[in-house]
Amino acid sequence: MLPTAALCLSLVLMVKPSMSQQPLTSGDPQQKSFSSLTHPSWSLGLQVYRALRNEGSHINTLISPVLLANALDALSHTAKGATARQLQELLKNYKDVKFSPNPFKSMRNANGTSYILHGSSAIFSKQVTTLESGFLEELQTQFELDHVALGLGDKQEDMEKLRSWAKSGMGGVKEMPLIEGPDSKEGALILASALHFKGFWDHAFDEENEDLRSFLGTKYTKVSMMHRSGVYRHYEDIENMVQVLELGLWGGKASMVLLLPFHVERLARLEHMLTLEQLEKWLGKLSSMSMALSLPRVNVSSTLSLQKQLAALGVVDAWDQKVADFSGLGKGKLHLRDFLHWTSLELVPDSGIKDGVEEEQHVEKPKLFYADHSFIIMVKDNSTGALLMLGALDLAEGAALHDEL
């Protein structure tokens, strides 16, 4: 029989940070050599990100390609016929991940050291009398995808349950509201994933040096700006007018990459260049140098319905109650109603060290990286090469100024 309660186990278990320990890798993590972007989460992530941004209505778009790929891969195992083929075509590169280290294992190992991460994934069902218990167990065991049964209530009650699940999965962080939730009918399935990420730098920003400055995004606002001088991996593409910066996270297990246009502008021009080939060129040219950084202290949050974007990428039959084939999961007119994706990322000054003194870095004639306008954010797992997060900071919350783009 259909389970009536949510399992809601965390995808990546939260552990207490042991921030007093030293980095787990030898040497400066900034000195790590670049590895190509072969993990399939990059390809899928870029496709979904571009589909979202091409629409033009999304602000502060943020996704977790690793969670997206895992949930869609799980769903493809329940599908048959054309429904399965369309999902498999989108995930064709992701099938090679079985030959790579498991990113979830690496994420668990880094959780509490390089960052604190809360995440969950689930499949919700609406008025489905029978689902294959063996398949539900496989989804939980192999993909860490829980099952949650929605009640007989209306759309508003369903959304309250979805929001409550997302908030719990993100460790209690307040989620962005969904503008329009799915209107689920009998036999509807809803994929959902939620992730909150807070990284710890390998070298902290000094909170005493924070000050209030203007952020020139889609709206001009006043935000707290963090400052630090140190040695970072950086590349300046003069032709394409973009700075590329890699910031190591504590322990060297993950790092953050920022793409900052030279001038104040919307990100459409930069996003038009955002391909695997271009990213590999940029990241392959990073070199260590003295840098003076200024970054906004912000929390980037996003709540997305991905139905339209996935359909544009070729997943068509899954949404159609008449032709969708999820007979591997159960009987009846099962169909996918939506894929809801909650994400949140904090940019804070903290490093992973709590007790002790950070090693001093020799800084000489630093190059300026002043992120006072819109930029792109990527978080990558250094052990597996997986893309954990991809997003854009278009708008930093703060007191409004009068001028805007």
Secondary structure as UniProt FT lines:
FT   TURN            19..20
FT   HELIX           29..31
FT   HELIX           41..54
FT   STRAND          62..63
FT   HELIX           65..78
FT   HELIX           81..90
FT   TURN            91..93
FT   HELIX           94..99
FT   HELIX           103..110
FT   TURN            112..114
FT   STRAND          115..126
FT   HELIX           133..143
FT   STRAND          146..150
FT   HELIX           155..169
FT   TURN            170..172
FT   TURN            186..187
FT   STRAND          188..199
FT   HELIX           207..209
FT   STRAND          211..216
FT   STRAND          220..237
FT   TURN            238..241
FT   STRAND          242..249
FT   HELIX           250..252
FT   STRAND          254..261
FT   HELIX           268..272
FT   HELIX           276..284
FT   STRAND          287..296
FT   STRAND          298..305
FT   HELIX           307..312
FT   TURN            313..314
FT   HELIX           317..319
FT   TURN            321..323
FT   TURN            327..329
FT   STRAND          335..347
FT   STRAND          367..370
FT   STRAND          375..381
FT   TURN            382..384
FT   STRAND          387..393
FT   STRAND          399..400
//
